[in-house]
Amino acid sequence: MDILDFYRNIINTPNDYFNPKWNENYPDLEYIENSILKEELYIYKPDEKIVSSIIVNNNFGGRYNDANWAVNAEASETVVIHAFAVDPGCRGKKISKEIFNIIRKYSLKDNKKASELTSFMEMMVLKVFSNI
């Protein structure tokens, strides 16, 4: 299974817990390939099967550029999470929690001041960390 197949599987698998409302237009092959070229796409692939993928960069995208942020930071001082997914068959294995902990660890190490998540992702993070 390649990375685009992984995302298509996420899109086409009914799942009440994680339903990002993605479609064939997002994430698309061009976006994935560009993220790979920029070394922004990360996958978790134990036993040769992709079970999670995430794109991490500092690109807020057009709709967030003019937002009034609580933290005053340049784009280079931020972490933005895109297209995060975990295979629905791996639910309950704490993969999401581990990935967010890794991102937090490296963000702090790199002196990042803020992270941006879409409101859907914020809800997902709250679910992941609700038992801490």
C-alpha positions in Angstrom: 0.0 0.0 0.0 1.4 3.4 -0.9 0.7 6.6 0.9 -2.1 7.8 -1.4 -3.8 4.4 -1.0 -3.5 4.8 2.8 -5.3 8.2 2.7 -8.0 6.8 0.3 -8.6 4.0 2.7 -9.1 6.5 5.5 -11.5 8.5 3.4 -13.5 5.4 2.3 -13.7 3.7 5.7 -16.8 4.7 7.8 -15.6 5.6 11.2 -17.5 7.5 13.9 -14.3 8.2 15.9 -12.2 9.9 13.2 -14.1 11.4 10.2 -12.1 14.2 8.7 -14.5 14.9 5.8 -11.7 14.5 3.3 -12.3 13.5 -0.3 -10.5 12.7 -3.5 -9.3 16.3 -3.6 -7.5 16.3 -0.2 -5.0 15.1 0.4 -4.2 14.6 -3.3 -1.2 13.1 -5.0 0.4 16.5 -5.8 0.1 17.6 -2.1 1.6 14.4 -0.9 4.4 14.4 -3.4 5.3 18.0 -2.5 5.2 17.2 1.2 7.6 14.3 0.5 10.0 16.4 -1.5 10.0 19.1 1.3 10.6 16.3 3.8 7.4 17.3 5.7 5.5 14.0 5.4 6.1 11.4 8.1 4.7 7.9 8.2 4.6 5.2 10.9 5.1 1.9 9.2 5.7 -1.0 11.6 5.8 -4.4 9.8 5.9 -2.7 6.4 2.3 -1.5 6.7 1.5 2.2 6.9 -0.6 2.8 10.0 -0.2 6.5 10.3 0.7 9.6 8.3 1.1 13.2 9.2 2.4 16.4 7.4 4.3 18.8 9.7 5.5 22.2 8.6 5.0 25.9 9.3 2.6 26.7 6.5 -0.6 28.1 7.9 -2.3 28.4 4.5 -4.3 31.4 3.3 -7.3 31.3 5.6 -5.1 31.5 8.7 -2.6 34.3 7.6 -4.7 37.1 9.0 -5.8 35.4 12.2 -5.3 37.2 15.5 -3.1 34.6 17.2 -2.6 34.5 21.0 1.1 33.9 20.5 3.2 36.4 18.6 5.4 34.2 16.5 6.9 34.1 13.0 6.0 31.2 10.8 9.4 29.6 11.3 8.7 29.5 15.1 5.5 27.5 14.6 4.4 23.9 13.9 1.4 23.3 11.7 -0.1 19.8 11.5 -1.9 18.7 8.3 -3.4 15.5 7.0 -2.9 13.5 10.2 -4.5 10.0 10.0 -4.2 6.7 11.8 -5.5 3.5 10.2 -9.0 2.8 11.8 -7.9 -0.8 12.4 -5.2 0.5 14.8 -7.7 2.4 17.1 -6.9 2.0 20.8 -3.2 1.4 20.3 -2.3 4.9 21.4 -0.5 5.7 18.1 -2.0 9.2 17.9 -0.9 10.0 21.4 2.6 8.8 20.7 2.9 10.8 17.5 1.6 14.0 19.2 4.1 13.5 22.0 6.9 13.1 19.5 5.9 16.3 17.7 5.7 18.1 21.0 9.1 16.9 22.0 10.8 18.0 18.8 8.9 21.3 18.8 10.1 22.2 22.2 13.6 21.1 21.3 13.5 23.4 18.3 12.1 26.3 20.4 8.8 26.5 18.6 6.4 28.9 20.2 3.1 27.7 18.9 1.3 24.9 17.1 -1.7 25.2 14.9 -4.4 22.6 14.4 -7.6 22.9 12.6 -10.6 22.8 14.9 -11.3 19.2 13.9 -7.7 18.3 14.8 -8.1 20.1 18.1 -11.1 17.9 18.9 -9.0 14.9 17.9 -6.1 15.9 20.2 -8.6 16.4 23.1 -9.9 12.9 22.5 -6.3 11.5 22.4 -5.2 13.2 25.5 -8.4 13.0 27.5 -7.0 10.2 29.7 -3.9 12.1 30.8 
